[in-house]
C-alpha cells in the first residue's frame, strides 16, 4: 500500500479558503467539501491564518497582509526594472 503525496496549496488559495469559511453562511465542513479539501486541513488553516481579537469581533483574517505583500512584490519588480539599465559597467 503506497501513501499518496500530500497536496500543496498556494498561500493565496489558503487565504481565500479561510476568508470563504469565515464569511460564508455555510459550515466549515461544507466549504471544505466545496473546495475539495479535507475539513481538518481547513480548520488548521483557519487557526493559522486567523486570530482572535475580541468577543465583539471573534475572527480577523489577515487579508490586508496578503494584499500588501502582493503590492510590495509588484513595486520591487518595477523598481528592479527601472534600476537595471542604470547598472551599466564603467570601463
FENJOMO-V567829 format. One record per backbone hydrogen bond with DSSP energy under -0.5 kcal/mol. CO is the residue of the C=O (numbers start at 0). NH is the residue of the N-H. Records with the same first field share a line. If there is no record, write none. Layout:
CO=NH, NH
This chain:
9=13
10=14
11=15
12=16
13=17
14=18
15=19
16=20
17=21
18=22
19=23
26=30
27=31
28=32
29=33
30=34
31=35, 36
32=35
37=41
38=42
39=43
40=44
41=45
42=46
43=47
44=48
45=49
48=61
50=59
56=52, 53
59=50
61=64, 65
62=66
63=67
64=68
65=69
66=70
67=71
68=72
69=73
70=74
71=75
72=76
73=77
74=78
75=79
76=80
77=81
78=82
79=83
80=84
82=85, 86
83=86
